[in-house]
Amino acid sequence: MARHLTDLPIDLDRDAASPLTAQLANALREGMSERYLQPGERLPSSRALAAQLGVSRTVVTEAYQQLYAEGWLEGRHGSGTFVADHGPLPTVAPPPVRPCAPRLSRPEARRRGSVDLRPGAPWVFDIDRSAWRRAWRHAAEEPFDDDPDPRGLPRLRALLAEHLRRARGVRVGPENVLVTRGTGNGLDLVAATLLGPGTRVGVESPGYAKAHRVLGSRGAEVVPCPVDHDGILTDDLPRDLSVAYTTPAHQYPLGGRLPIPRRERLLAWARTNGAMVVEDDYDAEFRYDVAPLPALYGLDPGRVILLGTLSKTLSPDLGIGWLVAGPALVERVAEVRAQLTDRTSGPAQAATALLLERGDLDRHLRRMRREYARRRGLLVEYLGPRLTGDTAGLHVLLPLPAHAVAGVVDAAAEHGVLVVDTGHTSPGEPTVHGLVIGYGSADLSQLRRACEVLADVLDRHT
């Protein structure tokens, strides 16, 4: 008797940045490559598998279509979908992997007493607990919605529009805002709406590795676009890109701020070639010793999609972000989102709305700006002129000779300081070598100890 697919360890994570379709295709692909699914074995119908996994039928259909295209599956007229037979699988030795600090979870690093300077995490321990509890009590009192708006709660969209006006100088209304679960979710919705097989999307290189994965999972060809110390290079951008993804307020991972002339050239390129620019504003609220540059979106709302998140401002646990675009495009994204049965938690939206309405979020943001400025100042005090990209955000770049990087990372880890190099923050071989130092999740005393360790390690290894 044929096995049911529920015998296989398939676990779809609705909170992950990767879309459910890509997760399911990966799980099935792994099952076939590992021979958990045998050649000739029949798979459930799309309707049956969707019911088993609790997802929409579209998720299963798109995963099956992808695997058909790759040759993993074959169809027999009137009989269903079967695992294709490719003969014995070749044995391929896995690539060597150097043990490194990023493998250690952040909670485990804290338990071990390590100072975690890996980028991507904010300080979440100074949230106003009374405001937090009040917001969630309010959310619990809200009525359940049996037909949630894929654009998000109208009240929250209006409040986010006002927040963006204050924090980023972006003049929009609620009709321009779609509430997401964060920038990864927003980017996936953009990709699902604008991209697909045969399209090309430009991504900064070095750049945000998750952006490569999210955009590529929707079938687009990801084209690396070089950057320098200021950000994406605009003069040689390919003309056939449908979308260009960029982090102009604080380039990840190098830390540059895209100058106004280059922003204008990027937008001129988009207008000339009929392309869209996706602006990832992931940590733009935090600036030091510099005046804020205007968001790209404000310079050309018709050609820019602005993505933002409260993950760095408040907490990744909240799962709230936003997508800002022209009203017509917001409606297109909302339609695609409804088809994908993707949504943002209603209670999380209600809680966020109260935090914004009462000014709790603004007070927290002002407090954390001062706190992060102190931490950034400490890094500059100890590591000084070595650092770049220190005018904004929650991480800096410490350039190093390529031959010294591995020794510095390992020596720092031996002394309880976890750092990563540029090779672990961006896909492919790094074109810029050094450490990407995040200072969001370490307090001042921890950061001082880490700086002393790094200064000593650098003296010995460079």
Residue pairs with C-beta under 8 A, 6 or more apart in sequence:
2 41
2 42
3 41
4 44
4 52
5 43
5 44
5 49
5 52
6 52
8 27
8 31
8 36
8 37
10 24
10 27
10 28
10 31
10 53
11 27
12 20
12 23
12 24
12 27
12 53
12 55
13 23
14 20
15 181
15 319
16 23
17 182
17 184
17 185
17 187
17 188
17 210
17 213
17 214
18 26
18 188
18 213
18 214
18 217
19 188
19 192
19 214
19 217
19 218
19 340
19 342
20 55
20 59
20 340
21 58
21 59
21 62
21 63
21 66
21 217
22 63
22 217
24 53
24 55
24 59
24 60
24 63
25 63
25 66
25 67
28 37
28 43
28 63
28 67
28 72
29 67
29 70
29 72
30 36
31 37
32 72
32 83
33 89
35 89
37 43
37 83
38 83
39 83
39 84
39 85
39 86
40 82
40 83
40 85
41 82
41 83
42 79
42 80
42 81
42 82
43 49
43 64
43 73
43 80
43 81
43 82
43 83
44 52
45 80
45 81
46 57
46 60
46 61
46 64
47 57
49 60
50 56
50 57
50 59
50 60
53 59
53 60
55 341
56 339
56 340
56 341
58 339
58 340
58 341
59 340
59 341
64 73
64 81
66 219
67 73
68 74
68 75
71 84
71 86
72 83
72 84
73 81
73 82
73 83
73 84
74 81
74 82
74 83
74 84
75 81
75 82
76 82
98 406
100 409
100 413
100 420
100 424
101 109
101 118
101 409
101 413
101 418
101 419
101 420
102 118
102 418
102 420
102 424
104 112
104 114
104 418
106 116
106 118
106 121
106 441
109 116
109 418
110 116
112 416
113 416
114 413
114 416
114 417
114 418
115 416
115 417
115 418
115 442
115 446
115 447
115 449
115 450
115 453
116 418
116 438
116 441
116 442
117 417
117 418
117 419
117 437
117 438
117 439
117 442
117 447
117 450
118 418
118 419
118 420
118 438
119 253
119 394
119 395
119 420
119 425
119 436
119 437
119 438
119 440
120 395
120 438
120 440
121 316
121 438
121 440
121 441
122 311
122 312
122 313
122 314
122 315
122 316
122 368
122 394
122 440
122 441
123 368
123 371
123 372
123 440
123 441
123 443
124 314
124 315
124 316
124 317
124 441
126 367
126 368
126 371
127 314
127 315
127 364
128 360
128 363
128 364
131 355
131 358
131 360
131 364
132 355
134 354
134 358
135 351
135 352
135 354
135 355
135 360
136 347
136 351
138 350
138 351
138 354
139 346
139 347
139 348
139 350
139 351
139 354
140 347
142 346
142 347
142 350
144 346
145 346
148 343
148 346
149 334
150 178
150 334
150 335
150 337
150 338
150 342
150 343
151 157
151 177
151 178
151 179
151 330
151 334
152 177
152 178
152 179
152 344
152 349
153 179
153 346
153 349
153 350
153 353
154 174
155 353
156 179
156 349
156 350
156 352
156 353
156 356
157 174
157 177
157 178
157 179
158 173
158 174
159 353
159 356
159 357
160 174
160 177
160 179
160 322
160 356
161 172
161 173
161 174
161 176
161 177
162 356
163 356
163 361
163 362
164 170
164 172
164 177
164 306
164 308
164 322
164 324
165 171
165 172
166 362
167 285
167 365
168 281
168 284
168 285
168 292
168 295
168 298
168 308
169 292
169 294
169 295
169 298
170 295
170 297
170 298
170 306
170 324
171 298
172 297
172 301
172 324
175 327
175 330
176 301
176 324
176 325
176 326
176 327
176 330
177 322
177 323
177 324
177 330
178 186
178 189
178 322
178 323
178 324
178 325
178 330
178 333
178 334
178 337
179 320
179 321
179 322
179 344
179 349
180 186
180 189
180 307
180 309
180 320
180 321
180 322
180 323
180 344
181 319
181 320
181 321
181 344
181 345
182 309
182 311
182 316
182 319
182 320
182 321
183 280
183 282
183 307
183 308
183 309
183 311
183 321
184 210
184 214
185 321
185 342
185 344
186 307
186 309
186 321
186 322
186 323
187 211
187 214
187 215
187 245
187 278
187 280
187 307
188 214
188 217
188 218
189 323
189 333
189 336
189 337
189 342
190 243
190 278
190 305
190 307
190 323
190 333
191 201
191 214
191 215
191 217
191 218
191 220
191 243
192 218
192 336
192 337
192 340
193 329
193 332
193 333
193 336
194 242
194 243
194 276
195 201
195 215
195 218
195 219
195 220
195 242
195 243
196 218
196 219
196 220
197 219
197 220
198 219
199 219
199 220
199 221
199 242
199 243
200 220
200 221
200 223
200 238
200 240
200 241
200 242
201 215
201 220
201 221
201 222
201 223
201 241
201 242
201 243
201 244
201 245
202 223
202 224
202 225
202 237
202 238
202 241
202 243
202 244
202 245
203 211
203 212
203 215
203 222
203 223
203 224
203 225
203 244
203 245
204 224
204 225
204 227
204 231
204 232
204 245
204 246
204 247
204 251
204 252
205 224
205 225
205 226
205 227
205 426
205 427
205 428
205 431
206 227
206 253
206 254
206 422
206 425
206 426
206 428
206 430
206 431
206 432
207 224
207 225
207 227
207 245
207 247
207 251
207 252
207 253
207 426
208 245
208 247
208 252
208 253
208 280
208 425
208 426
209 425
209 426
209 427
211 245
211 280
212 222
212 427
215 222
215 243
215 245
216 222
220 242
220 243
223 238
223 241
224 428
225 232
225 233
225 237
225 244
226 232
226 233
226 236
226 431
227 233
227 251
227 254
227 256
228 256
229 254
229 256
229 388
229 389
230 251
230 256
230 257
230 258
230 259
230 262
231 246
231 247
231 248
231 251
231 256
231 257
231 258
231 259
231 262
232 244
232 246
232 248
232 251
232 258
232 262
232 266
234 262
234 265
234 266
234 269
235 265
237 244
237 266
237 269
239 272
239 273
240 273
241 273
241 275
242 275
242 276
243 275
243 276
243 277
243 278
244 266
244 269
244 270
244 275
244 276
244 277
244 278
245 278
245 280
246 258
246 266
246 277
246 278
246 279
246 280
246 296
247 279
247 280
247 282
248 257
248 258
248 263
248 266
248 279
248 293
248 296
249 257
249 258
249 281
249 283
249 284
249 293
249 295
249 392
249 393
250 256
250 257
250 282
250 283
250 284
250 389
250 392
250 393
251 257
251 258
251 389
252 280
252 282
252 395
252 425
253 395
253 397
253 422
253 425
253 426
253 436
254 388
254 389
254 397
254 432
255 388
255 389
255 390
255 391
255 392
255 393
255 395
255 396
255 397
256 389
257 290
257 293
257 391
257 392
258 266
258 293
259 293
260 293
260 294
263 293
263 296
263 299
264 299
266 277
266 296
267 277
267 296
267 299
267 300
267 303
267 304
269 275
270 276
270 277
270 300
270 303
270 304
271 300
271 303
275 303
276 303
276 304
276 305
277 296
277 303
277 304
277 305
278 304
278 305
278 307
279 295
279 296
279 297
279 304
279 305
279 306
279 307
280 307
281 295
281 306
281 307
281 308
282 307
282 308
282 309
282 311
282 312
283 312
283 392
283 393
283 394
284 292
284 295
284 308
284 392
284 393
285 312
285 313
285 365
285 369
286 312
286 368
286 369
286 372
286 392
286 393
286 394
287 391
287 392
288 372
288 373
288 376
288 390
288 391
288 392
289 391
290 391
290 392
295 304
295 306
296 304
296 306
297 304
297 305
297 306
297 324
301 325
301 326
302 326
304 325
305 323
305 324
305 325
305 329
306 322
306 323
306 324
306 325
307 321
307 322
307 323
307 324
308 321
308 322
308 324
309 320
309 321
309 322
310 318
310 320
310 321
310 352
310 361
311 318
311 321
312 394
312 440
313 361
313 364
313 365
313 368
314 355
314 361
314 364
318 348
318 351
318 352
319 344
319 345
319 348
320 344
320 348
320 349
320 352
323 330
323 333
325 333
337 343
352 361
354 360
355 361
356 362
372 394
372 439
372 440
374 444
375 439
375 440
375 442
375 444
375 447
376 390
376 396
376 439
378 439
378 444
378 447
378 448
378 451
379 387
379 390
379 396
379 437
379 439
379 447
379 451
380 387
380 390
381 451
382 448
382 451
382 452
382 454
382 455
383 398
383 451
383 454
383 455
383 458
386 398
386 399
386 458
387 396
387 397
387 398
388 396
388 397
388 398
388 399
389 395
389 396
389 397
390 396
394 438
394 439
394 440
395 436
395 437
395 438
395 439
395 440
396 436
396 437
396 439
397 422
397 432
397 434
397 435
397 436
397 437
398 434
398 435
398 436
398 437
398 454
399 432
399 433
399 434
400 408
400 421
400 433
400 434
400 435
400 462
401 433
401 462
402 433
404 461
404 462
405 421
405 422
405 423
405 433
405 434
405 435
406 421
407 461
408 419
408 435
408 454
408 457
408 458
408 461
408 462
409 419
409 420
409 421
409 435
411 457
411 460
411 461
412 418
412 419
412 453
412 454
412 457
413 419
415 453
415 457
416 453
417 449
417 450
417 453
417 454
419 435
419 436
419 437
419 454
420 435
420 436
421 430
421 433
421 434
421 435
421 436
422 430
422 432
422 433
422 434
422 435
422 436
423 429
423 430
423 433
425 436
437 454
439 447
442 450
